[in-house]
Amino acid sequence: MLVNMKEMLRDAQKDKSAIACINTPNLETIIAVTTAAEELNVPVIIDHAQVHDSIIPIEFIGPYMIEYAKKAKVPVCVHLDHAKDYNFVMRAIRQGFTSVMYDCSDFPFEENVRRVKDFVKIAHALDITVEGELGVMTSSGDTDKGSLSGSGIEKYYTDPVLAGKFIEKTNVDALAVCFGTVHGIYIEKPKLDIERLKQIKARCGDCPLVMHGGSGVDKKQTQEAISNGISKVNYYTYMSTAVAPKLVDMINNSKDRVFFHDISLYATQVMKELCKETIKIFMNKQ
């Protein structure tokens, strides 16, 4: 069932759980994620990141995402992740995406507000949900930003007071906040600033909060973040990198020729099981 993310995030807030938002840059990941959600009977968000458009353009992968979402037995939101280019946002809307993260966090606060506020008016008229970001979400490859854990990234954390003002001024449906995670592979063990998250939540009221960089964060910290206001967790890197070692073992242990379609099917199965394990953590019930 194709939906936007408004109702699923509202339900997650009530349950103190989080919805998994997982990148799907090929058909195998779309099948893995949607099938995992169906088997667990929970909603899920599949997304296409602007940085993945060089892997497969949104005009190619988008229709598959929409089609699988429509046919799914559970609510599935088709979301655009970290779109910084307005033209790219429009390309997603033309494909039928039901949710957009318009990431203007690199701009000064007032410019971030202005751009997101203007887009929210357009998106809401089209029944599209909007996620913004405040603070700067660093990546493991951002060598110009120094250490990517602890005090090295504290200057990029979300300001709680500004977070409240941002939501009030823009009317976004969700806000991505920065409190200790990074994109990509962690080069140091992440230590989430839960006290900062609590302060952000206190200022943001009913607006769902989003944690990016969910891969590599241990279960305890992830669930503590969810219990303190995170309603959506973005996840991809560790699921994707876990596949190759499994495939190597599968090929090495094969007693016969390995067909490419066998590799594809096995990779899909591996990702599906990893998705199920991850979604269960995000459900925050164990």
C-alpha positions in Angstrom: 0.0 0.0 0.0 1.6 3.3 -1.1 1.3 6.0 1.5 3.2 9.0 2.7 4.9 8.8 6.1 2.6 11.0 8.2 0.4 8.3 9.8 3.1 5.7 10.2 5.3 8.3 12.1 2.3 9.3 14.2 1.7 5.7 15.2 5.4 5.2 15.9 5.3 8.2 18.3 2.4 6.6 20.2 4.3 3.3 20.5 7.7 4.8 21.2 9.0 2.8 18.2 10.7 3.9 15.0 10.0 3.3 11.3 12.9 1.9 9.3 13.8 4.0 6.3 16.1 2.0 4.1 17.9 2.9 0.8 16.8 0.8 -2.1 19.2 1.6 -5.0 18.4 -1.6 -6.9 15.6 -4.2 -7.4 17.1 -6.7 -4.9 17.0 -4.2 -2.0 13.4 -3.1 -2.9 12.3 -6.7 -2.7 14.3 -7.4 0.5 13.0 -4.4 2.4 9.3 -4.7 1.4 9.3 -8.5 1.9 10.9 -8.1 5.4 8.2 -5.6 6.3 5.4 -7.8 5.0 6.7 -10.8 7.0 6.8 -8.7 10.2 3.5 -7.0 9.3 4.9 -3.5 9.9 5.1 -0.3 7.8 8.4 0.7 6.2 9.9 3.5 4.2 12.0 2.8 1.1 14.1 5.7 -0.2 16.3 6.8 -3.0 19.2 9.1 -2.0 20.4 11.8 -4.4 23.9 10.5 -4.0 22.7 7.1 -5.4 21.4 8.7 -8.6 24.8 8.0 -10.2 24.2 4.3 -9.5 20.7 4.3 -10.9 18.8 7.4 -12.0 15.5 8.0 -10.2 13.6 7.8 -13.5 14.7 4.1 -13.6 14.4 2.9 -10.0 11.5 5.2 -9.1 8.8 3.3 -11.0 9.9 0.0 -9.4 9.8 1.5 -5.9 6.3 2.9 -6.5 5.0 -0.4 -8.0 6.3 -2.5 -5.1 4.9 -0.1 -2.6 1.5 -0.2 -4.2 1.5 -4.0 -4.2 2.8 -4.5 -0.7 0.5 -5.9 2.0 1.7 -3.3 4.5 2.0 0.6 4.3 5.1 1.6 2.3 6.3 5.2 1.9 8.5 6.0 -1.1 10.8 8.7 0.2 13.5 10.9 -1.3 16.6 11.1 0.9 18.9 14.1 1.3 17.8 15.9 -1.7 19.8 19.2 -1.9 18.9 20.1 -5.4 15.4 21.5 -6.0 15.4 20.2 -9.5 16.0 16.7 -8.2 13.1 17.1 -5.8 10.9 17.9 -8.7 12.1 14.8 -10.5 11.0 12.7 -7.5 7.6 14.3 -7.4 7.1 13.6 -11.1 7.9 9.9 -10.4 5.2 9.8 -7.7 7.3 9.8 -4.5 5.0 10.4 -1.5 7.7 11.9 0.8 10.7 14.2 0.3 13.6 15.1 2.6 14.6 18.6 1.3 18.0 19.0 3.0 19.0 22.6 3.1 21.0 22.1 6.3 24.2 23.5 4.6 22.6 26.9 4.5 22.4 29.4 7.3 19.3 28.9 9.6 17.1 31.5 8.0 17.8 30.4 4.5 17.2 26.8 5.5 13.8 27.9 6.9 12.9 29.9 3.9 13.6 27.1 1.4 11.9 24.4 3.4 8.9 26.5 4.3 8.3 27.4 0.6 8.6 23.7 -0.4 6.3 22.5 2.4 3.4 24.6 1.0 3.8 22.9 -2.4 4.3 19.4 -1.0 1.4 19.5 1.4 -0.9 20.6 -1.4 0.1 17.4 -3.2 -0.3 15.2 0.0 3.5 14.7 0.1 5.2 14.7 3.5 8.4 16.7 4.1 11.4 16.0 6.2 13.9 18.8 7.0 17.3 18.7 8.7 18.9 21.0 11.2 22.5 20.6 12.2 25.0 19.1 9.8 25.0 15.3 9.3 28.6 14.4 8.7 29.9 11.4 6.8 32.8 9.0 7.4 34.5 10.5 4.3 34.3 14.1 5.5 38.0 14.5 6.4 37.6 18.3 6.5 35.3 18.0 9.6 37.9 16.4 11.8 37.0 13.6 14.2 33.7 12.0 13.5 32.8 11.0 17.0 32.8 12.6 20.4 33.8 16.3 20.6 34.9 16.4 17.0 31.4 16.6 15.7 29.6 18.3 18.6 29.8 21.7 16.7 27.6 20.1 14.0 24.9 18.9 16.5 21.3 20.3 16.3 20.6 23.3 18.5 17.5 22.5 20.5 16.1 26.0 20.6 16.6 26.5 16.8 15.0 23.1 16.2 11.8 24.3 17.9 11.8 27.5 15.9 12.5 25.6 12.6 9.5 23.3 13.1 7.2 26.3 14.0 8.3 28.3 11.0 8.4 25.5 8.3 5.6 23.1 9.4 7.7 20.1 8.4 6.3 16.6 9.0 9.6 15.3 10.4 13.0 16.7 11.4 16.3 15.0 11.0 18.5 15.9 14.0 22.2 15.5 14.7 23.4 14.1 18.1 26.2 11.7 17.4 25.6 9.6 14.3 27.3 9.9 10.9 26.7 8.5 7.5 28.7 5.6 6.2 31.2 3.4 8.1 32.0 4.4 11.6 35.7 4.9 12.2 35.1 5.2 15.9 32.4 3.7 18.1 29.5 6.2 18.1 28.4 7.7 21.3 25.0 9.3 21.1 24.2 12.5 23.0 20.9 11.4 24.5 20.7 14.4 26.7 20.9 16.6 23.7 18.2 14.6 22.0 16.0 15.0 25.1 16.4 18.8 24.9 15.6 18.7 21.2 12.5 16.7 21.8 11.3 19.0 24.5 11.5 21.9 22.1 9.9 20.1 19.1 6.6 18.9 20.6 4.7 16.5 18.4 7.0 16.7 15.4 8.6 13.3 14.7 12.4 13.3 14.9 14.7 11.4 12.6 18.1 9.7 13.2 20.3 9.2 10.2 23.3 7.0 10.2 21.5 4.2 12.0 23.9 1.6 10.7 26.6 0.7 13.2 24.9 2.1 16.2 24.5 -0.6 18.9 21.1 -1.8 19.9 21.1 -0.3 23.3 21.9 3.3 22.1 19.5 2.9 19.2 16.6 1.9 21.4 17.5 4.6 24.0 17.2 7.2 21.2 13.9 5.8 20.1 12.6 5.9 23.6 13.5 9.5 23.8 11.9 10.8 20.7 13.3 9.3 17.5 10.4 8.0 15.3 12.3 7.2 12.1 15.8 5.7 11.6 17.6 5.7 8.4 19.7 2.5 7.7 21.6 1.1 4.8 25.4 0.9 4.9 25.8 -2.1 7.2 23.1 -4.0 5.4 24.7 -3.4 2.1 28.3 -4.2 3.2 27.2 -7.4 5.0 26.2 -9.0 1.7 29.6 -9.4 0.0 31.2 -11.7 2.7 28.1 -14.0 2.6 28.4 -14.2 -1.2 32.0 -15.1 -1.1 31.2 -17.9 1.3 28.3 -19.0 -0.9 30.5 -19.1 -4.1 33.5 -20.8 -2.4 31.3 -23.5 -0.9 29.4 -24.2 -4.1 30.1 -27.6 -5.6 28.8 -26.5 -9.0 28.7 -23.5 -11.3 27.1 -20.4 -9.7 24.7 -18.6 -11.9 24.3 -14.8 -11.6 20.7 -15.1 -10.8 21.6 -17.4 -7.9 23.8 -14.6 -6.5 21.1 -12.1 -6.9 18.5 -14.3 -5.1 20.9 -15.1 -2.3 21.8 -11.5 -1.8 18.2 -10.6 -1.6 17.6 -13.2 1.0 20.6 -12.1 3.1 19.4 -8.5 3.0 15.8 -9.5 3.9 16.9 -11.3 7.1 19.2 -8.3 8.1 16.2 -6.0 7.5 14.0 -8.1 9.7 16.6 -8.1 12.5 17.0 -4.3 12.2 13.2 -3.6 12.0 12.8 -5.6 15.2 15.3 -3.4 17.0 13.5 -0.3 15.8 10.2 -1.7 17.0 11.7 -1.2 20.5 9.9 -4.1 22.1 12.9 -6.3 23.1 
